[in-house]
Structure formats: C-alpha cells, structure tokens
Amino acid sequence: MVLDSRKYWVETLCRIADPVLSALSEKRLKTVMPIKGDPSRIRYMHLEALGRLLAGMAPWLESGARSGAEGELRERYAALARMAIDAGTDPDSPDYVNLTEGEQPLVDIAFLAQAILRAPNELWDQLDARVRRNVAQALYAIRRVRPFYNNWLLFAATVEACLFRIGEQWDPMRIDYALKQHEHWYVGDGLYSDGEEFAWDYYNGFVIHPMLLDILETVGDRYGDWAARKEMAVQRTKRYAAIQERLISPEGTFPPIGRSLAYRFGAFQPLSHMALRGELPDKLAPSQVRCALTAVMRRMAEAPGFYDEQGWLNIGFCGDQPEIGELYISTGSVYLCSLVFLPLGLPAESPFWSDPDQDWTSRRAWSGRSFPIDKSL
C-alpha cells in the first residue's frame, strides 16, 4: 500500500495533465479543448488550464524521481510543460493565451508564476532565451489589471515575486500592499477572511496560505517587516492544515461548503504544502496525511464522470455535476485540483511516502480509538 500510494498519485496526476500538456505541446489546445460551463469563459480557459495545472505539478517536475519508470514519466512531463509554456506565451503561437481582455488573466498568470517559483530549474532555467523573454513580457503585461480587494491582491503579489526571482524589474509596493491587507484580514485560528467579510469556503486553501508562504519564501528577506511575518505565516498555515486533516471523514469525504467546489481536492493545498515543506503540525504523522489525502483523491478521481470520454476533466465535486459550477467556472478552471499533488516533490524514501499506513484523525475518532485533542492557535 505504501509504494502503491505514490504510484497511484503519479498515475492520477499524469492522467489529469495529459490532455492539457499534450495539446499545448502540439499547439492545438484551442482546437481540441472542450467548452464546459459558461461559453463566455472560453477566452480565459486556456491560460487557466496551463497555469493551474503547472502550479500543482511543479514540485514533482522539479524534485521528483530521476530514474526508473517514475523518472521517465517526470522527464517526459517536464519537457511537455516547457513546450506548453512556450506555446501559451508565444505571440505567434495559435495557442497564445489571452492577456489583454478582462481581469481573469491576472489569476492564472499568477498560478503560472507560482509554478515557476516552485520549479525554477525545470520551468525557468531550462527555457531558452526566447521563451524566457515571452514569459517575462506576459508577467509585465498583466500589470494592466487592477486586482479586486480580496485574495486577488495575492495574485498581483505573486507575479511580482516571480519577476524578482527571474531577475526582472519588480514592484515591492504590490507585494507590501497584499501582505499588509491580509494581516488586517486575519480572523484567528489559522483563518483569513477573503476581503473584508468572512465567508466559509476553501479559499484559504486554494490561494491564501500557499501564496503568502511562496511570496515570503521568495522575497521575505528583502525587508525586515516582511521577514518578521514569515514564521507567523508558517504557524497559521500549520494550524489550517491541522483543521483540514480533521475535515477528512473516515470515508475520505469532506464538507461541500462554499464556492468553487469544482476545484475538488485542490482545497487541500495547505495540508499538502506543509507535508512538502516538512512542517506538518505536531502529532500529525506524514503517513496519516498521505492516507487521508489518498482517500479523498480516490473518492473523487474514481467517481464516474470525473473525466469525460476524451480524458478532460468535467465540472463537478464528486463526478459530473455541472450545476455546481459558478459562472466563472470553465473547462480550464477545474485543473486547480492539481494543487493536492505537491508532496510528489518529496523523495520516495521520505517518511511521507515510506512510513507504514496510519489512520487519520476522524477515522480514529469515529472508531472509538484514542486521538489527540484539538488545540486552537
């Protein structure tokens, strides 16, 4: 079961990724990608698929196996990812993504920027000079968008952090504003409000905690007050990760609360992120997190209708449920589910992958066995 878990994760990630990266590598994504959700979102869905998929794949592409069957797969998909970035950012490509219409492209160029931060060797250093210029121009172009007064501030900040990382001109103000506003929006016990009013959804998972950490990891040492925020950001994410682990039922389900449920197990990005960083909460064993996340993954990815007949993801929470897709959900949006796969950046011999299976908290609690008391931050 231990070895089978990693194999299952890799196979599931590759099955999700293959239609997107194969089409983009051949510059035919706009021709073959099916339109699901509101047809008005077609102008956004190609960048959505590219940026969101790579944000979750990046740690595996950067640090996954270098030999054996998994190593061959990783090398293949890393090459496809670089070709996909080229196809999406080259103005002469038939798959050149939309950077000039609407506000939505800020969101998804930020996820692409986050992918570069997470895999700087595979997704930046190994690009040729032409592609690097195109990526940098795409990042600069998105400054035309004024972010909304909520988690979107972190999209603008992530773009600037990426510009810093790749040696381009960056704007500290956009980062400073995002960091300070999210400090104001912290409501306690590991939870941020997404803007001025709190709503119970999974945006602490989809965006807020992981982007705050990735930004601070990249530029946190540039100013003293930024550096001072880093440890607290880690502690808050650890607390949110502890809450997430307890939300996973004995059956591998979790509450369908809030908006954007079509992002599925991408909601568990903070728990996956803390596992990748080796900073899981105390008394939370890596192997129990692996087992909990695998249970969720199986519950969703094996549900009838997760994929369509051509292998593209359908809109839904557990299967093909187009009615739960908000107006902003499209075929490309749902590839944010890839964010759960971050621990594939850990080596196979790490405790996360090699330790014996352990039941997660709710499975122990609901079977009458001993389990630790929950403690607020």
Secondary structure, DSSP 8 states (H G I E B T S, - for coil): -HHHHHHHHHHHHHHHHHHHHHHHHTT-HHHH----B-GGGHHHHHHHHHHHHHHHHHHHHHHS-SSHHHHHHHHHHHHHHHHHHHHHH-TTSTT----SSSSTHHHHHHHHHHHHHH-HIIIIITS-HHHHHHHHHHHHHGGGS---SSTHHHHHHHHHHHHHHTTS---HHHHHHHHHHHHHTEEETTEE-SSSS---SSHIIIIIHHHHHHHHHHHGGGSHHHHHHHHHHHHHHHHHHHHHHHHS-TTS-----SS-GGGGGGGGHHHHHHHHHT---TT--HHHHHHHHHHHHHHHHTSTTSB-TTS-B-S-SSSS-GGG--TT-BTTGGGGGGGGGGGGGS-TTSHHHHS-----HHHHHTTT---------
